[in-house]
């Protein structure tokens, strides 16, 4: 009886705990989800008027940037990433930030067919689309004080230099972002993803992995410093006297150097022979004069 009473008390205490005081943990899918898009270069982002959200008018999908993360709505799913071309994580509809959900229909560049019956200047009717269960948990998502909209997060423009074949792998992304982007997100879902990325970054700092990450990032930086110039030649393992020689011409250059060296040696040898002959002739004349 006492055990049953204790259990009831614990249940009552849990029910009375305010939702804001409970710890929220969001489980993301593993990064690398294929979403059917490929953004080859850093997109042009424009601010949605009156919202702390950006959208990409030239990307052929529903592409947004909010609170330090990119957001894509495709095939009735929300995805997020800290880099403009992924890897992407799937986000449960219950956890998508309210300001992302509030973006008006007209800013969806690849809106699904069921958006057409909704007002272009109003948010999509997520409550109708996702049903009562979602609406109960996200009550008030479409009501906010437009006079107290938070400031938009700074755009991660450092990513412009990483395009196409220079686009970094996940481990390199973590290192680069930790170095070049200091923004701290407000939303729970964004903070959770940032914490996940920081944990992955700390793993890269383990012995062995740290050197590999630094090496990869250094290679990226070297390629970035050389943008617009001739290709950088990898001279690792080449003797110091041969570094800087154009590839394909090393043997010719060394051959010319050897020929020049031989010519100098021959000239020097001929000069010594001539001096010896002059000395010999003088000696013979002197000896003959002494005899006479």
C-alpha positions in Angstrom: 0.0 0.0 0.0 2.8 2.4 0.9 4.5 1.6 -2.4 1.3 2.4 -4.3 0.9 5.7 -2.4 4.5 6.7 -3.1 4.0 6.0 -6.8 0.9 8.1 -6.9 2.7 11.0 -5.2 5.6 10.8 -7.8 3.1 10.8 -10.7 1.3 13.8 -9.2 4.6 15.7 -8.8 5.6 15.0 -12.4 2.2 16.2 -13.7 2.5 19.4 -11.7 6.0 20.2 -13.1 5.8 23.1 -15.5 6.6 22.2 -19.1 9.2 24.9 -19.3 11.1 23.4 -16.5 11.4 20.0 -18.1 14.4 19.1 -20.1 13.8 19.0 -23.8 15.8 16.5 -25.9 15.4 16.4 -29.7 16.6 13.4 -31.6 17.7 14.2 -35.1 18.2 11.8 -37.9 21.7 10.9 -38.8 23.1 13.6 -41.1 23.3 12.7 -44.8 19.6 12.4 -45.6 19.1 12.6 -49.4 16.4 15.3 -50.1 16.7 15.5 -53.9 18.4 18.9 -54.2 21.9 20.0 -54.9 22.8 23.6 -54.1 26.1 24.0 -56.0 27.1 27.4 -54.6 26.2 29.7 -51.7 22.6 30.9 -52.5 21.4 34.5 -52.6 19.3 35.0 -49.5 16.7 37.7 -49.1 15.0 38.8 -45.9 11.3 38.0 -45.5 9.8 41.4 -44.7 8.8 41.6 -41.0 10.3 38.2 -40.1 13.7 37.1 -38.8 13.9 34.6 -41.7 15.6 34.6 -45.1 14.5 32.8 -48.2 16.4 31.8 -51.4 14.5 33.1 -54.4 16.8 31.4 -56.9 16.8 27.9 -55.4 14.3 25.5 -56.8 12.9 24.4 -53.5 11.4 25.8 -50.3 14.7 27.0 -48.8 15.0 29.3 -45.7 17.6 30.5 -43.2 16.7 31.1 -39.6 18.5 31.1 -36.3 21.8 30.0 -37.7 20.4 27.1 -39.7 19.2 26.4 -43.2 15.6 25.0 -43.4 14.1 23.1 -46.4 10.5 21.9 -46.8 10.4 19.2 -49.4 8.0 16.2 -49.9 6.0 17.1 -46.7 9.1 17.0 -44.5 11.3 19.6 -42.8 15.1 19.3 -43.0 17.8 21.4 -41.4 21.5 21.9 -41.8 24.2 24.3 -40.6 25.7 24.3 -44.2 23.8 25.4 -47.4 24.2 22.0 -49.2 23.8 19.7 -46.3 24.3 17.1 -45.0 20.6 17.4 -43.9 18.8 16.2 -40.7 15.1 15.4 -40.7 13.2 17.5 -38.1 9.9 16.4 -36.6 7.0 18.8 -37.4 6.5 19.2 -33.6 10.0 20.8 -33.4 10.1 23.1 -36.3 10.5 26.7 -35.0 7.4 28.9 -35.0 9.0 31.7 -37.1 9.8 29.2 -39.8 6.2 28.0 -39.8 5.0 31.6 -40.0 6.6 32.5 -43.3 3.9 33.4 -45.8 3.0 31.0 -48.6 4.3 33.3 -51.3 7.9 32.7 -50.2 7.7 29.0 -50.8 9.4 28.7 -54.2 8.3 25.1 -54.8 5.0 25.0 -52.9 3.1 21.8 -52.9 -0.3 21.7 -54.6 -2.4 21.9 -51.4 -0.9 25.3 -50.6 -2.8 26.8 -53.5 -6.1 27.1 -51.6 -4.4 29.2 -48.9 -3.8 32.9 -48.8 -0.4 33.9 -50.3 0.2 36.6 -47.6 -0.5 34.2 -44.7 1.4 31.2 -43.3 0.5 27.7 -44.5 -2.4 26.2 -42.5 -0.2 23.7 -40.7 -3.0 23.0 -38.1 -5.2 21.8 -40.9 -2.5 19.8 -42.6 -1.0 18.1 -39.6 -4.2 17.6 -37.6 -5.4 18.0 -34.0 -2.6 16.3 -32.3 0.0 18.7 -33.8 -2.3 21.7 -33.1 -2.7 20.7 -29.4 1.1 20.7 -28.9 1.8 23.7 -31.1 -1.1 25.9 -29.9 -0.4 29.6 -30.6 2.2 29.0 -33.4 0.3 31.5 -35.6 -0.1 34.3 -33.1 2.7 36.6 -32.1 3.5 40.2 -31.3 4.8 41.7 -34.6 6.3 44.6 -32.7 8.7 42.3 -30.8 10.2 40.2 -33.6 13.7 39.1 -32.7 16.7 40.2 -34.7 17.7 37.9 -37.6 20.8 35.7 -37.2 23.8 36.9 -39.2 24.2 35.2 -42.5 27.1 32.6 -42.7 28.8 34.4 -45.6 32.1 32.6 -44.8 30.6 29.7 -46.7 30.7 31.5 -50.0 34.3 30.4 -50.6 33.4 26.7 -50.3 31.6 25.8 -53.5 31.2 22.7 -55.7 34.4 20.6 -55.5 35.6 22.7 -52.6 32.5 22.0 -50.5 33.8 20.5 -47.2 32.9 17.1 -45.6 31.0 17.1 -42.4 34.1 16.8 -40.2 35.7 19.8 -42.0 32.4 21.8 -41.8 32.4 21.5 -38.0 36.0 22.8 -37.7 35.4 25.7 -40.1 32.1 26.7 -38.6 33.6 26.6 -35.0 36.3 28.9 -36.2 34.3 31.4 -38.5 30.8 31.6 -37.1 30.2 32.7 -33.5 26.4 33.0 -33.4 24.6 31.3 -30.6 21.0 30.2 -31.5 17.9 31.0 -29.5 15.6 28.1 -30.5 15.8 24.8 -28.7 16.0 22.8 -31.9 18.9 24.9 -33.1 20.7 24.7 -29.8 20.3 21.0 -29.8 21.8 20.7 -33.3 24.7 23.0 -32.4 25.4 20.9 -29.3 25.4 17.8 -31.5 27.8 19.5 -33.9 30.1 20.6 -31.0 30.2 17.0 -29.7 31.2 15.9 -33.1 33.8 18.6 -33.2 35.3 17.5 -29.9 35.6 14.0 -31.4 37.7 15.4 -34.2 40.0 16.9 -31.6 40.9 13.4 -30.3 44.5 12.3 -30.9 44.9 11.2 -34.5 41.7 12.8 -35.7 42.8 16.3 -34.8 45.8 16.1 -37.2 43.6 14.8 -40.0 41.1 17.6 -39.5 43.8 20.3 -39.4 45.4 18.8 -42.5 42.1 18.8 -44.4 41.3 22.4 -43.3 44.8 23.6 -44.2 44.4 22.1 -47.7 41.1 24.0 -48.1 42.7 27.3 -47.0 45.7 26.8 -49.4 43.3 26.2 -52.3 41.2 29.2 -51.2 44.3 31.5 -51.1 45.2 30.5 -54.7 41.7 31.2 -56.2 42.1 32.9 -59.5 45.8 32.0 -59.9 47.6 29.0 -61.4 47.3 25.6 -59.9 49.4 25.0 -56.8 51.9 22.2 -57.3 52.4 19.7 -54.5 56.1 19.7 -53.9 56.2 17.4 -50.9 59.1 15.0 -51.3 60.9 17.1 -54.0 64.5 18.0 -53.2 65.0 21.6 -52.1 67.1 22.5 -55.2 64.3 21.3 -57.5 61.3 23.0 -55.9 59.6 25.7 -57.9 60.5 24.1 -61.2 57.5 23.7 -63.6 56.2 20.2 -63.9 57.4 18.5 -67.0 60.5 20.7 -67.4 62.6 19.5 -64.4 64.7 17.1 -66.5 65.3 19.6 -69.2 66.4 22.2 -66.7 68.7 19.7 -64.9 70.1 18.7 -68.3 70.9 22.3 -69.2 72.5 22.8 -65.9 74.7 19.8 -66.4 75.7 20.9 -69.9 76.7 24.3 -68.6 78.7 22.8 -65.8 80.6 20.5 -68.2 81.3 23.5 -70.5 82.8 25.5 -67.6 84.9 22.5 -66.6 86.2 22.1 -70.1 87.1 25.8 -70.4 88.9 25.6 -67.0 90.8 22.5 -68.1 91.9 24.0 -71.3 93.1 27.1 -69.5 95.2 25.0 -67.1 96.8 23.0 -70.0 97.8 26.3 -71.8 99.4 27.6 -68.6 101.4 24.4 -68.1 102.7 24.5 -71.7 103.9 28.1 -71.3 105.8 27.2 -68.1 107.3 24.2 -69.8 108.6 26.2 -72.8 110.1 28.9 -70.5 111.9 26.2 -68.5 113.3 24.5 -71.6 114.7 27.9 -72.9 116.3 28.6 -69.6 118.0 25.2 -69.4 119.4 25.6 -72.9 120.7 29.1 -72.2 122.5 27.8 -69.0 124.2 25.1 -71.1 125.5 27.6 -73.6 
